[in-house]
Amino acid sequence: MKTRRGINRRTIVKTVGTGLALAGAGSAFAAAPKPKSKGLSFRNEDFYTNGKFDLEAAKDALIELFKYHHYPVFSGVRDKLWCTDYGLGEFLRVGLGANIFLNHKGDHQGDRYMLLDIYLLPNQMLPEHYHLKTPIARPKMEGWMVRNGFAYIVGEGEPTPGLREKMPESQRKSCTVWHAVAANPGEVAQLNRPTARHWQLAGPEGAIVSEAANYHDGEGVRHSNPEVVFP
């Protein structure tokens, strides 16, 4: 993982926390900030009806997340929201909401790009995954900026102490990378190389994260956890 060059060294140490190659190893873990107010409250069972993932309930939760952070509820945005629990049945802990604003497939690979926002509920994890080359896309290279809330953005590098204990137990055995950038609003992280495995974990107020990348082809997505179902 790398942080943007425009951040000075003092900010890097504060931002990326402990154990990162860029800032040097340390003993303290960069803790997520505590909620400023009563915060957001959800129950996992509220996202399931007769054992089936309830997409509308997930969208309701995301709209609540938007309003909590004063993120704009764009006209028609609810219809565009993409949500999944990855077939794991624990959406509140492992899942993803997203809005793909652009996924431009130009005539040439160099003209292909995407822009999306990632939405994570409080303490929710986007599971570890990576992107391979496909017939129509290069391996996806990504960068992220946290807009609201807080997120651990995790990739290759020196393991960050204390991170394993914060993630959902169901994902601990399958994860392979443990190098965390502790990102607050306005702070940036990016993959160190294409095909690198990566994941994210939101703080107690959730996270809204903007992603910039080359063209996304779902056929190139692979997950470290074999139980994950990617729709």
N, C-alpha and C positions, 0 to 999 in steps of 0.2 A: 504494500500500500504506500502511496505517496501523498503528501499534502502539497497545496499550491505554493509556489515559490514566493509569492508576495507576502506570506505570513512570516513575521520575524521569529527569531529563535525562541524568545520568551513565550510567544503565543503558541508556537509549535509544541513546546513542552506542556503547556496547559491543555492544548487541544487533543494531542494524540495520546497523552497519558503515559502508562508505564510499559516498558519492555519493547518499545518500537525502535527499530534500527536507526531511524532518523534522529531521535531524541536521546537515545541511549537507554540502557536498562535501569530500572528502579525497583523499589519495593512496594510502593503504594499503588492502589488501583483507582483509576479515575471514576468516581462514582457519579451516577446519573443525578441530576438535580431533583430535589423534592418538589412535588406539585405546589404551585403558588396559592392554590385555593382548594376547595373541596375536591376538585378533579373529576375525572371521568370514571364511571363505574359500570361494568358490564358483567354478565354471567355467561359462561360457555353454553349452558343449556338454552339460553335465549336464541342461539344461532342454529338450533336444530328443531325440526318438526317431524315427529315420528321417526327419529333417527336419521333424517335426511337434512343435509346442509340447506339452510334457508337463506337464499341469496338476498331477498328483500330485507331481512333482518340485518344482514351484513351491511347493506347499503344504508339503512337507517343509522347504524352505528357510525359509519363514515361521515354522514352528514352531521351527526352530533360532534364528531371530531373536528370537522371543518369549522363549525360555529364556535366551538370552544376556543379554537386558535385564531378566530377572525380571518380564516382563510376564505377567499371568495367562493360562494356557491354559485358557480356559473350557470347561466340558463341552459337547461337540458343536461347538466352534468350527471345527474342521477342515472339517466339512461345509458351514459357512456362508461359508468364505473364497471370495472372488471374485478371480481373477487373470487378467491378460492381458499379452501381449507386443505388443499392438497390431498384430499381423501383420508385425512388422519383423524377427523372427528374432534379436534381440539382447536377450533378457529381462534379462540381468545388467546391461545399461546403460540400457535403456529399457523400462519396464514398471510394473506396479502390482499390489499386493495390497490388499484392503480387506475390511472387515466392516461391513455396514450394520446397525446396531442398530435404528434406527427410520427409516422413510420414510413419515410419516403424511399421508394424503390426506384432510383434513377436508372438510366440506361447503362451506366457504368458503375462499378462497385464504389469508386471514389465519390460518386454523387449520392450515395445512400446514407441516410442518417435518421435518427429518431429523437424524440423528446417526450418524456413522460414524467408524471409525478407518482411517487410511491406513497401509500398511506398505511401506516402501521398503528394499531390500537395500543393502549398501554401495555408495555412489557411483551408485546407480540414479536415473534421471530419470523423473518423471511428465511426459509431454510437454505442450507449450503447448496450451491449449484455452480455450474460453469457452462461456457458456451463453446461449441465446436464449429468448425467450418462446415458449410452446407453448399450445395450446388449454386445457391443464389446469394450467399452471404459469407463474408469473412468472419473469423471468430470475433465475437462482439467485445469491443473495448468500451469501458464505461467509466464515467465520473459522476460524483454525486455532491449535491449541496443541500444541507439541512435547512429548510425554511422555517419550520416550527417544531417545537418539542426538542427531543434529544434522541440520538441513535448511536449505538456502537456499530461502526462499519468495519467488517472483519475480513481479512485476507491473509496472504502469505507474509511470513516474517517471524520475528521473535515472539513467542507466545506471551500473551498478556496475563499475568497472574490474576486469579480470581474470576476470570471470565466464564469458565466452565460452570461454576456454581450458579451463575445468573441465568443461564439458558434453560429452556424446557428439558426436562430429564429425557424425554423421548428422542431428542436429537443429539445427545452427548456422544453416543457410541459411533455415530456415522460421520461426525464432523472431523475434518482433517486440518483446518487452518484456524489459528487462534491469535492472530495479530490485530489488535483492535485500535481503531481511531475513535476517540470519544468526541463526537461532533455535536456542537451546539449550533443554533441558527446562524447562517452565514458562513459556516466553516465547510471546507471542501476536502474530499478524499477521492482517490481514483485507483483503479487496478494498476498493479505494477507491470502486468503483461497480459495479453490475450490468453484465454483458456485457463487463467488462474481461478481457483475455487474461491468463493466469497459468500458472505451472508451478512444479515443485519439484525439487530435487536433494539427495539424501541425502549425508551425510558418510561417512567411512570405517567407521563402525560401524552404518551404516544409520539409519533413522529410523522412529519410531512417532508418528503425528500424529493428534490428534483434530480432527474437523471438525464445526462446527455450521453449519446452513444452512436455508434454506427448502426446500420439497419438491423432490426431484430427479426430473426427467423426462428419461430418456435421449434422447428425441427432440430435445431442445434443445441437446445437446452438439455442439460443432464443434471441429475440430482445425486448427491452423495448417499442419501438415505433411500434404499431400495423400496421402501414402503410408500414413498411419495408418489402421488398420482398427479401428473401435470396435465391440466385440461387442454 
